[in-house]
Amino acid sequence: MTAAERTRTKRAGSAGDALWYKDAIFYELHVKAFADSNNDGIGDFQGLIQKLDYIVDLGATCIWLLPFFPSPLRDDGYDISDYMNVHPSYGTLEDFRQFLNVAHDRCLQVMIELVVNHTSDQHPWFQAARHAPAGSPERDFYVWSDTDQRYRDARIIFTDTEKSNWSWDPVAQAYYWHRFFSHQPDLNFDNPQVLEEVLKVLRFWLDMGVDALRLDAVPYLVERDGTNCENLAETHAAIKAIRQAIDAEYGSRMILAEANQPPAAVRPYFGNADECHMAFHFPLMPRIYMALSQEDRLPITDIMAQTPEIPESCQWGLFLRNHDELTLEMVTGDERDYMYLAYSADPRMRINVGIRRRLAPLLDNNRGRIELLNSLLFSFPGTPILYYGDEIGMGDNIYLGDRNGVRTPMQWSGDRNAGFSRANPARLYSPVIMDAIYGYEAINVEAQEADPSSLLNWMRNMIALRKLFKVFGRGTLRFLDPSNRKILAYLRELDGEQVLCVANLSRVWQPVQLDLTGFEGMIPVEMLGYVEFPAVGKEYYPLTLGPYGFLWLELQTPSVSADDEQED
Amino acid sequence: MSGIEFPAELQKKIDETSPVDVVIGVTGTADPSALRTKAKCLRGIAPDGENGQPAKIVVAFAGAAVADPVTALEDGMLLAEYPTAPAAEVMNLWRDVSAAQRSVLALAAAWQSRACMVIYGDLAGLEAEPVRAFVEPVVKGGIDLVMPVYPVSKHDGLINKSILAPMSRALYGKRVRWPLAADYCAGAKMLEKLASDGARAQREADLLWPSNVVAMNGGQINQAAMKVRHAPPADGLDLNAVLQELVGSLFEEAEACAAQWQRARASQPATRQGEPCPPVESGEPVDTGPMVESFVIGSRNLEEVWRLVMPPATVLELKRLARQEPEQFRMPDALWARIIYDFALAHRMRRVSRTHVLGALTPLYLGWVASYVQEVAGATALEAERRVDQLGKVFEEQKPYFVSRWRWPERAV
């Protein structure tokens, strides 16, 4: 242990339960988009601190912060030029510490990004590398080649902007490797020094008390000829080393893998519970939309059937939308064509291999559809992740470039700039949404807080309800197979607690007969209103659901009251 | 781990002498010489060991001894001082008592004690017979918690009778007469749970509801007579403050434990063992006129808050009650149960400040008291007890109303 390590001050994790992430509700936000405290048109940590009570009231338990580090911002912060600082537009390190403390005081955990597949080309490591002689330790921080023909089997991810994964650097007189934008050179994880530096970054934030790290673009850490350069054994070795460092030095922390892969390919990222604690379930999301559009449960049950078991301490991260496009990389060509037709009539809604739209516009602002999809999000096995603004049904702006149309300022009120900032509207980092349907005057927090029937209040109730039942975060899943395929029905079970979820994917009323063999005599109790339904008998259990309706039914054994107590 | 750390010297003594059989902890400061004298009577409260050695008993009290926090008494008994915050030395509030109880329970857990009896600081309960009645079922019978039944008249302990006991019974599924008690005995399995009591123990203002905690952890609860009468910790405080402290804490407990109590259905009796408490007849008749008047004034002045807390049907029913002749004033049990549940929900939702919510409950509580006093005016103590039990049943019957409103509350103001 070095002298510096001996003098490190480490703050304990804020969560009492080591498996806290299994019961969590994540809320994803960008500091720049949430609240602007100094009226410069850009959100900042002080603004976020002022809005923490809103997140608490929503019921979220963990805030996921998109990158807030110093960066040229050519990829919305995923091009980092200094891993151990805060972008001056958002505040200072001290502001971050204050935010972290205030969040922890409110029993909120905090997840930040560990973007270590690549850096910005402005990062001092890259600048040193391109000026250093070939073969030197500095040069070796990145992946260089004299030819752009290596690793030819690796696909290009940003197909709209990049033609190759190699770019020529005139200073180094060599090609450098980048899986994303050309200004984001990939770090060279074959160099042990790189991993050491990554661990220093990790310790810097975990020492401060950060609870979780999202490992961005994790399948692409290592490259090998003759492979697609994804999910390689050497990549898993690097993740294991990261996990080992966390387990050795910290308690109650979590790492989440961003691996946009089929479920079977994501499974190794959990390892034997010695790699990531969590991983996103990317393929589920488009299939939920497909099932809704086709009014057929098959896309969902099919992808879940392909989803392997994961270690007990691990968890899937589930989401309906996020800061990126609705990615269609993990669906077949036919399915992709179908999704484009169903959900992106205007070509401007498409980007790369996906659809850049928010939840509400994707669902035609249909409240029943929005509620139905959220009911699936909250009742499927995994931890739900909400994207800021979707809880009020915010819209998007497809006329903004890249994925900026889904990263517009949070709509707090009908005031100027949606209450996000008091700056001159022209100075905002992004225009607020102003159209007639989704514009801030129609869709904002203030209005929805005052409206008992608002989506916001519905979301608050649903989240609070989900948090009452650990079965949703930790229980098993078993699909029922009713003949009506417009109905999705599944059982969640944990330690004797059984919940039956039934969802109507159709726009019209649907009847269904459920085979509840094994539950005879039990009383289904509708969970939202605590209403007893008729007891389960020997016959199929009949239910009828309205358009996009859903039912959560707790299967209870009939209660027996004991005799009256003896009296004095 | 309970999360409570002891001074090094005390911890050292604990390590040297653990395990012990019983820790008897006084929740307050005490004169050590008086305790030494009193402690002599406790020698026989727990059975001797297999080799005939006397049971190892620790008598603990709140103190400040640093150098020698544990001294030996006769026959294997030890006298220990546990640290307490200076503010808690005079325990005039339930939160101080609860903090001291947590310290005692943590001390017993550290000592790996088989049982821990907490005794109220006035030492009235520190007698061989009552202590044995509480300790024996735990040590010999494997009971997890023995709660007290105090001898009170039909007019005593009305906050407990009207709110604390029936709501605890309905929510946590155990029919415990005094869920917020000054004296009780807990078994080894529950010591850590009670001492730490989840994250809530970190919040000093929170009271410890031992039977609710044990019920949520599936423990077995009995009740035994504690034939002493304490001056309650809240004596001398105004009613508002007492409701804020006691009912506010019960509501907070409900919020913190919603996932657990919504699973509990129906209720089970907590077996009463030993000699019952003799009935205590009440003295002078109580004049209910001022209480009804407070209720009526409240219905006029607090209607705005009441309408935020309760649904229109309930507010309407209260308006009708306010028009009753004072001597005919009766508040139906179902209405009262729904009122309490609505206030618990409003407390959770923070539609108005919690102080205002609980303040608006005061005239309603006085209305209930007036109704109850008039109803049991001619009843014996036993009949009045049955009446209270009936109220508990109604709280159970109305629980689905509470769960329903809890799960899908109206959120906007």
Contacts between the chains, C-beta under 8 A, distances in Angstrom:
chain1	res1	chain2	res2	distance
A	16	B	199	6.5
A	449	B	411	7.9
A	449	B	412	6.4
A	450	B	412	5.3
A	450	B	413	7.2
A	451	B	412	5.7
A	452	B	410	5.3
A	452	B	411	6.1
A	452	B	412	4.2
A	454	B	412	7.4
A	457	B	411	4.2
A	457	B	412	6.2
A	460	B	411	6.1
A	461	B	407	7.4
A	461	B	408	5.5
A	461	B	409	6.9
A	461	B	411	7.1
A	464	B	407	7.7
A	465	B	407	5.5
A	465	B	408	7.6
A	467	B	259	7.3
A	468	B	258	5.8
A	468	B	259	4.7
A	468	B	262	6.1
A	468	B	407	7.4
A	469	B	259	7.2
A	470	B	259	7.2
A	497	B	263	7.7
A	527	B	407	6.8
A	528	B	407	6.0
A	528	B	408	5.2
A	529	B	404	5.4
A	529	B	407	7.0
A	529	B	408	5.8
A	530	B	400	5.6
A	530	B	403	4.4
A	530	B	404	4.1
A	530	B	407	5.8
A	531	B	404	7.4
A	556	B	265	7.2
A	559	B	265	4.0
A	559	B	266	4.5
A	560	B	266	6.5
A	561	B	266	4.0
A	561	B	267	6.7
A	561	B	396	7.8
A	562	B	266	7.3
A	562	B	267	7.1
A	562	B	268	4.6
A	562	B	269	5.7
A	563	B	269	7.1
A	564	B	269	7.2
A	564	B	389	7.4
A	565	B	175	5.1
A	565	B	269	3.4
A	565	B	270	7.2
A	565	B	271	7.8
A	565	B	272	7.0
A	565	B	389	7.4
A	566	B	269	7.2
A	566	B	271	7.5
A	566	B	272	5.6
A	567	B	276	8.0
A	567	B	382	6.9
A	567	B	385	6.7
A	567	B	386	7.0
A	567	B	389	7.8
A	568	B	149	6.9
A	568	B	225	7.9
A	568	B	272	7.0
A	568	B	276	3.6
A	568	B	277	5.7
A	568	B	279	7.2
A	568	B	382	7.1
A	568	B	385	6.7
